[in-house]
Amino acid sequence: QVQLVESGGGWVQPGQSLTLSCEASGSIFSIITMGWYRQYPVKPREFLATTASNGNRIYADSIKGRFTISRDDVKKIVYLQLKYLQPDDTAVYLCHVDYTYWGQGTQVTVSS
C-alpha cells in the first residue's frame, strides 16, 4: 500500500512564499512522475506541475514563473515552491505519484 502525505501549507499574506512537500511511503519502488494539482471548492482539480524521472518538468501556464517543482528520488519526496502568492492561489494542494496515488491535500490560504 502506498501513502502520500503533504505538508507545508498554511496561511500567508499576498506576495509571500511557501514550500510544499509530499512524501511517498509504502510499497513503491520506482516512480516515473510526481506532481501537484490544486482543488478549489466546486471546481475540477487544476493541474499545476509534474516532474518525470528523466528530469523533465511541465508547468501549467497559470503558475509558470511563480511555482517550481522538484523531487528527491532517494527520499521519495516531491516539492512545490510557491512564490508571489495571491488570494486566487487559495486552495487545497494535492500531490500524486504516477497519477495513481494521491495525497489528502494541504490547505494554502492567501489573504491579508
C-alpha positions, 0 to 999 in steps of 0.5 A: 500500500502506498501513502502520500502525505503533504505538508507545508501549507498554511496561511500567508499574506499576498506576495509571500512564499511557501514550500510544499512537500509530499512524501511517498511511503509504502510499497513503491519502488520506482516512480516515473512522475510526481506532481501537484494539482490544486482543488478549489471548492466546486471546481475540477482539480487544476493541474499545476506541475509534474516532474518525470524521472528523466528530469523533465518538468511541465508547468501549467501556464497559470503558475509558470514563473511563480511555482517550481517543482522538484523531487528527491528520488532517494527520499521519495519526496516531491516539492512545490515552491510557491512564490508571489502568492495571491488570494486566487492561489487559495486552495487545497494542494494535492500531490500524486505519484504516477497519477495513481496515488494521491495525497489528502491535500494541504490547505494554502490560504492567501489573504491579508 
